[in-house]
């Protein structure tokens, strides 16, 4: 199983190496549209439900439900976290290269400050006509690092599909 992870890390780095999320996206406001919103003041958590859509520049997330946990201003390590839940929830963003990163999973967590995307439950991420799927995928948008793992209890493996460019022999 360890070899599977090492191979996936290597292939994931090949898939993601030349592409970084658009830097301009991260300086823009995060806009959330939904049919219903609820605020829990004690926990500083916003909950959205019903056809939820998140936009930040070219970044798009869609989900059945979304929780936004606001950073604790007294804790410098704290950060805003968006948790999308859906069947599936989806994430899409245009990269500096002009390619589009597309991700789907039952649960998607996005750490806003660290720019880390964690997909869990039937996780799938595709870019450059290549695809990685597994139980959990973590993608660091800044470091351009992808780590995928299967569900050991269910005997699930990570699958990577690389599609050759047309004209390659």
C-alpha positions as CSV (number, residue, x, y, z in Angstrom):
1,X,0.0,0.0,0.0
2,X,2.9,2.4,0.7
3,X,4.2,1.9,-2.9
4,X,0.7,3.0,-4.1
5,X,1.0,6.3,-2.2
6,X,4.6,6.9,-3.4
7,X,3.6,6.3,-7.0
8,X,0.5,8.5,-6.6
9,X,2.6,11.3,-5.2
10,X,5.0,11.0,-8.1
11,X,2.3,10.9,-10.7
12,X,0.4,13.6,-8.9
13,X,3.4,15.9,-9.0
14,X,3.7,15.3,-12.7
15,X,0.0,16.1,-13.2
16,X,0.0,19.3,-11.1
17,X,3.6,20.6,-11.5
18,X,3.1,23.3,-14.1
19,X,-0.2,24.7,-12.8
20,X,-1.0,27.0,-10.0
21,X,-4.4,28.5,-9.1
22,X,-4.8,32.0,-10.3
23,X,-3.2,34.3,-7.7
24,X,-5.8,37.0,-8.4
25,X,-8.6,34.7,-7.2
26,X,-7.3,34.7,-3.6
27,X,-7.5,38.5,-3.3
28,X,-11.1,38.6,-4.2
29,X,-14.2,38.4,-2.0
30,X,-15.8,35.1,-1.3
31,X,-19.4,35.3,-2.3
32,X,-21.9,32.6,-1.1
33,X,-25.4,32.1,-2.5
34,X,-27.9,29.7,-1.0
35,X,-31.6,29.2,-0.3
36,X,-31.1,29.4,3.5
37,X,-28.5,30.8,5.9
38,X,-28.0,30.3,9.6
39,X,-25.5,31.9,12.0
40,X,-24.3,30.3,15.2
41,X,-22.8,33.2,17.1
42,X,-21.2,31.1,19.9
43,X,-19.2,29.0,17.5
44,X,-18.7,31.7,14.8
45,X,-20.1,29.3,12.2
46,X,-22.3,30.2,9.2
47,X,-24.4,27.3,7.7
48,X,-25.9,27.5,4.2
49,X,-28.2,25.0,2.6
50,X,-30.2,24.5,-0.6
51,X,-28.4,24.9,-3.9
52,X,-25.2,26.4,-2.4
53,X,-22.8,28.2,-4.7
54,X,-19.4,29.7,-3.7
55,X,-17.5,32.1,-5.9
56,X,-14.0,33.7,-5.5
57,X,-12.6,34.9,-8.7
58,X,-12.5,31.8,-11.0
59,X,-13.0,29.5,-8.1
60,X,-16.5,27.8,-7.9
61,X,-17.9,25.4,-5.4
62,X,-21.3,23.8,-5.4
63,X,-22.9,21.8,-2.6
64,X,-26.1,20.8,-0.9
65,X,-24.8,22.2,2.4
66,X,-21.9,24.5,3.3
67,X,-20.4,25.4,6.7
68,X,-18.1,28.4,7.0
69,X,-16.1,28.4,10.2
70,X,-14.7,31.9,10.7
71,X,-11.1,32.2,12.1
72,X,-10.7,33.0,15.8
73,X,-9.2,36.5,15.7
74,X,-7.4,35.8,19.0
75,X,-5.6,32.8,17.5
76,X,-3.0,33.6,14.9
77,X,-3.0,30.0,13.7
78,X,-6.8,30.0,13.1
79,X,-8.2,30.4,9.6
80,X,-11.5,30.5,7.7
81,X,-12.6,27.0,6.6
82,X,-15.3,26.2,4.1
83,X,-16.8,22.7,4.4
84,X,-19.0,21.7,1.5
85,X,-21.2,18.6,1.6
86,X,-23.0,17.1,-1.4
87,X,-23.8,14.2,-3.5
88,X,-21.3,15.2,-4.8
89,X,-20.0,18.6,-3.8
90,X,-17.8,20.1,-6.5
91,X,-14.9,22.5,-6.8
92,X,-13.7,24.1,-10.0
93,X,-10.9,26.7,-10.6
94,X,-9.0,28.1,-13.6
95,X,-5.2,27.7,-13.1
96,X,-2.5,30.2,-14.2
97,X,-1.8,27.8,-17.2
98,X,-5.4,28.4,-18.4
99,X,-6.4,24.8,-17.6
100,X,-9.2,24.0,-15.3
101,X,-8.9,22.0,-12.1
102,X,-12.1,20.1,-11.4
103,X,-12.7,18.2,-8.1
104,X,-15.7,16.3,-6.7
105,X,-16.3,14.5,-3.4
106,X,-18.9,13.8,-0.8
107,X,-17.1,16.3,1.4
108,X,-14.8,19.2,0.3
109,X,-12.9,21.3,2.9
110,X,-11.1,24.4,1.8
111,X,-8.7,26.1,4.1
112,X,-8.7,29.7,2.9
113,X,-5.4,31.0,4.3
114,X,-3.3,27.9,3.6
115,X,-5.1,27.3,0.3
116,X,-5.5,23.6,0.9
117,X,-8.3,21.5,-0.6
118,X,-9.2,18.2,1.1
119,X,-11.6,15.9,-0.7
120,X,-13.1,12.9,1.1
121,X,-15.6,10.3,0.2
122,X,-15.5,9.2,-3.4
123,X,-12.9,11.9,-4.1
124,X,-12.0,12.7,-7.7
125,X,-9.7,15.4,-9.1
126,X,-8.9,16.0,-12.8
127,X,-6.6,18.4,-14.6
128,X,-4.9,18.3,-18.0
129,X,-7.0,15.3,-19.1
130,X,-5.6,13.3,-16.2
131,X,-7.5,12.1,-13.2
132,X,-6.8,10.9,-9.7
133,X,-9.5,9.2,-7.5
134,X,-9.5,7.7,-4.0
135,X,-11.1,8.0,-0.7
136,X,-9.2,11.0,0.4
137,X,-7.3,13.6,-1.7
138,X,-5.4,16.5,-0.3
139,X,-4.2,19.2,-2.8
140,X,-2.1,22.1,-1.7
141,X,-2.8,24.8,-4.3
142,X,0.3,26.8,-3.4
143,X,2.9,24.1,-3.0
144,X,1.3,22.2,-6.0
145,X,1.4,19.0,-4.0
146,X,-1.2,16.2,-4.2
147,X,-1.6,13.3,-1.8
148,X,-4.2,10.6,-2.4
149,X,-5.1,7.5,-0.4
150,X,-7.6,4.7,-0.6
151,X,-9.8,3.3,2.1
152,X,-7.8,0.5,3.7
153,X,-10.8,-1.0,5.5
154,X,-12.7,-1.4,2.2
155,X,-9.6,-2.5,0.3
156,X,-9.9,0.6,-1.9
157,X,-6.9,1.7,-3.9
158,X,-6.0,5.0,-5.4
159,X,-6.5,5.2,-9.2
160,X,-4.6,7.5,-11.5
161,X,-5.5,7.8,-15.2
162,X,-3.0,9.6,-17.5
163,X,-4.2,10.5,-20.9
164,X,-1.5,11.1,-23.5
165,X,-1.5,14.3,-25.4
166,X,-2.7,13.9,-29.0
167,X,0.2,13.4,-31.4
168,X,2.4,11.7,-28.8
169,X,3.9,8.4,-30.0
